């Protein structure tokens, strides 16, 4: 991707973010044009913020907006990023600026905006922070003094894990979740697992053995 012209690279970045948006329930973005160099990245999920007063309380936030600008020397030079919504994070300055190096990204021209967005979401939900490279020292001090803080604030990954195309495993949901089963053609097999699925008897042969018919496929999911 580093061999593309600037316009080709910008167009490829736009398609990359469109792909992320399609695969994520949490992500959206705003931009103008077919080869934009400025984006507003939007993450819908839990994070924390705190007012400027010394005795201000920690507050939960559920919307994050970042400005991402691709400079003229991009992709040789990394994107410039500024957080627009309130956030209390050791690696986000009071004015909202973030250095990718401070959040563990050593920039290289082949890195995609998808990769950057995944790290920014991890920053938003406090899955990732680097106290040794803190630029917000009030946040650094707070986190050092509150090791019991449960993180990540939001356990959802940015991108859904997709089952490979052609698999007969359609979907698994945690206990109590409501799911809508997909439509299935008459000649297709549907294999659905939930908390009501009975635990099958294990085959008699050893799980460490490959004995059995040549066409046997044994897949076991359970607690053992």
C-alpha positions in Angstrom: 0.0 0.0 0.0 3.0 2.3 0.5 3.6 2.3 -3.3 0.2 3.9 -4.0 -0.1 7.5 -5.0 -1.5 9.8 -2.2 -5.0 9.9 -3.8 -5.0 6.1 -4.2 -3.9 5.6 -0.7 -6.6 8.0 0.6 -9.2 6.3 -1.5 -8.1 2.9 -0.1 -8.2 4.3 3.5 -11.8 5.3 2.9 -12.8 1.8 1.7 -10.9 0.4 4.7 -13.0 2.5 7.1 -16.2 1.6 5.3 -15.3 -2.0 5.8 -14.7 -1.4 9.6 -18.1 0.3 9.8 -19.9 -2.7 8.2 -18.3 -5.1 10.6 -18.8 -3.1 13.8 -21.8 -2.2 15.9 -19.7 0.4 17.7 -18.0 2.4 15.0 -19.0 5.2 12.6 -17.2 8.0 10.8 -17.8 11.3 9.0 -15.8 12.7 6.1 -16.2 14.5 2.8 -15.1 13.5 -0.7 -13.9 10.3 -2.3 -10.3 10.6 -1.1 -10.6 12.5 2.2 -7.7 13.4 4.4 -9.8 14.4 7.4 -12.2 12.2 9.4 -14.3 12.3 12.5 -14.2 8.9 14.1 -17.1 7.9 16.3 -17.2 5.1 18.9 -20.4 4.2 20.7 -19.3 2.5 24.0 -18.4 3.1 27.6 -15.4 5.1 28.8 -14.8 7.6 31.6 -14.3 11.3 32.0 -13.7 13.8 34.8 -14.2 17.5 35.2 -11.3 20.0 35.6 -11.9 20.6 39.4 -9.5 18.9 41.8 -12.4 17.2 43.6 -14.4 16.3 40.4 -15.9 12.9 40.3 -15.2 10.2 37.6 -18.1 10.0 35.2 -19.1 7.4 32.7 -19.4 8.4 29.1 -20.9 6.4 26.2 -19.9 8.4 23.1 -16.4 9.2 21.8 -15.5 11.4 18.9 -12.0 11.8 17.5 -10.6 14.0 14.8 -8.1 12.2 12.5 -6.1 14.2 10.0 -3.8 12.7 7.4 -1.0 15.2 6.8 0.5 15.9 3.4 3.4 13.6 4.0 1.1 10.7 5.0 1.6 7.7 5.0 5.3 8.4 5.7 4.2 10.6 8.6 1.4 9.1 10.9 -2.1 10.5 11.3 -2.7 13.5 13.6 -5.3 12.6 16.2 -7.3 14.7 18.6 -10.0 13.5 21.0 -13.0 15.8 20.7 -15.3 14.4 23.5 -14.4 14.4 27.2 -12.1 11.6 28.3 -9.9 11.0 31.3 -6.9 9.0 30.1 -3.2 9.1 30.8 -2.2 9.2 27.1 -4.7 11.8 26.0 -3.6 15.3 26.8 -6.0 17.9 28.4 -6.5 19.4 24.9 -7.2 16.0 23.5 -4.1 15.3 21.4 -2.7 11.8 21.1 0.7 10.7 19.9 0.5 7.2 18.4 3.9 6.3 19.9 2.4 7.0 23.4 -0.3 4.4 22.9 2.2 1.7 21.7 2.0 2.2 17.9 5.3 2.5 16.1 4.0 4.0 12.9 4.9 2.4 9.6 3.5 3.4 6.2 1.8 0.0 5.6 -0.4 0.3 8.8 -4.1 0.7 8.1 -6.6 3.1 9.6 -8.5 -0.1 10.8 -5.5 -0.8 13.0 -5.4 2.7 14.3 -9.2 2.6 15.0 -8.9 -0.6 17.0 -6.2 1.0 19.2 -8.3 4.2 19.7 -11.2 2.1 20.8 -9.0 0.3 23.2 -7.9 3.7 24.5 -11.5 4.8 24.8 -12.5 1.8 26.9 -9.3 1.7 28.9 -8.2 -1.7 27.5 -4.9 0.1 26.7 -2.9 2.7 28.4 0.8 3.4 29.0 1.6 5.1 32.3 5.3 5.4 31.3 4.4 7.7 28.4 1.6 9.6 30.1 0.8 13.2 28.9 -2.2 13.7 31.3 -0.5 13.5 34.7 -3.7 13.9 36.7 -5.1 10.8 35.0 -1.8 9.0 35.6 -1.9 9.8 39.3 -5.5 8.7 39.6 -4.9 5.4 37.9 -1.8 4.7 40.0 -3.9 5.4 43.1 -6.9 3.4 42.0 -5.6 0.0 41.0 -9.1 -1.5 41.7 -10.6 0.3 38.7 -12.1 -2.4 36.6 -11.1 -2.3 33.0 -11.9 -2.4 30.2 -14.9 -0.2 30.8 -16.5 -1.8 27.8 -15.8 -5.5 27.1 -16.9 -5.5 23.5 -14.2 -5.6 20.8 -14.5 -3.1 17.9 -15.0 -5.8 15.3 -17.3 -8.8 15.6 -15.7 -12.2 15.2 -17.1 -13.6 12.0 -17.6 -17.4 11.3 -15.8 -18.4 8.1 -18.0 -18.5 5.0 -19.6 -21.9 4.4 -19.5 -23.0 8.1 -22.6 -24.6 9.6 -21.9 -22.9 12.9 -24.2 -19.9 12.7 -24.0 -18.0 15.9 -23.3 -18.5 19.6 -24.7 -16.0 22.2 -24.1 -15.8 26.0 -26.8 -17.0 28.4 -29.9 -14.8 28.4 -29.1 -13.0 25.2 -31.9 -12.7 22.6 -30.9 -13.7 19.1 -32.7 -13.8 15.8 -31.9 -16.9 13.8 -31.0 -16.3 10.2 -33.2 -17.6 7.4 -32.0 -21.0 6.1 -32.7 -22.6 2.8 -34.2 -26.1 2.7 -31.0 -27.7 1.5 -28.8 -26.0 4.2 -27.9 -27.4 7.6 -28.4 -25.1 10.7 -26.3 -25.8 13.7 -27.2 -23.6 16.7 -25.8 -23.7 20.2 -27.3 -22.0 23.2 -27.7 -22.8 27.0 -30.5 -25.3 26.3 -28.4 -27.4 24.0 -27.9 -30.8 25.7 -24.3 -32.0 26.3 -23.7 -35.0 24.0 -22.1 -38.2 25.0 -18.4 -38.3 24.2 -17.4 -40.9 21.6 -15.9 -44.1 23.1 -12.5 -43.6 21.4 -9.9 -41.6 23.2 -9.8 -37.8 22.4 -6.1 -38.2 22.0 -6.5 -40.9 19.4 -7.1 -40.6 15.7 -8.7 -44.0 15.5 -12.0 -44.2 13.7 -13.4 -44.1 10.2 -11.5 -42.1 7.7 -14.5 -39.9 7.1 -15.2 -39.2 10.7 -15.3 -35.5 11.9 -15.6 -35.2 15.6 -16.0 -31.7 17.1 -16.6 -31.4 20.8 -17.5 -28.2 22.7 -17.9 -28.5 26.5 -16.4 -28.1 29.9 -14.0 -31.1 29.8 
